[in-house]
Amino acid sequence: MANIEPIAAAAEGRSSIPAVMEAFQGLAELWELSTEDQLLLLGSPGRSTFFKWKKEGGSLPRDTIERVSHLLAIHKALEILLPDSRAADTWIRRPNQFFRGQSALDVMRGGQVMDIFRVRQYVDAQRGG
């Protein structure tokens, strides 16, 4: 698993936010996730904790790291399956027959790691992985 220590000390002019959180922030922008959706996908940390992670970094729980890992894998699989980046980034909001008409985001809003993993299994199976 990726090292979650700060990329570089803030005094060196670089971000002190762990790479995991930086990657999640980028994904949240691409997927146009609301703050509420971000909180749910990260395991419902306290709002102040969430905003501290975004601004200053800090120690991320193993559960949060696992969630982000699955989300990044979903994103990567979608980039492979849907070479049009806009189609890949909006896929999570489209109704899907496999999810009984719900979108992947609806499924992941269940809040459990397993909800995210279920979507990951689906996209991995679609790409043959």
C-alpha angles and dihedrals in degrees: 000000000000119000108259097197116115113284090231137339113276089237089066089063095254134107119283090198113112114255089241092062093043090053091048092050090053091049092048089055094048092048092041092231119184119232089254092054091047090052092049094048092050092052100267102285116181113281092243090051091049093051091046089053090051095047107030108009120225138171113324120209117245089245091057092049090050091051093051090047091056092045092052090049089052090051093049092049090050091051088055095045096042111033090186100089094209091054090048093049095048096042093091090065098049121098111255127200091215089061092047093258095314122120121245088250090055089054093047090049086073083091099224125114086236091061090057091042090053090059090045091053090051096051092042090053090049092055092044095249 
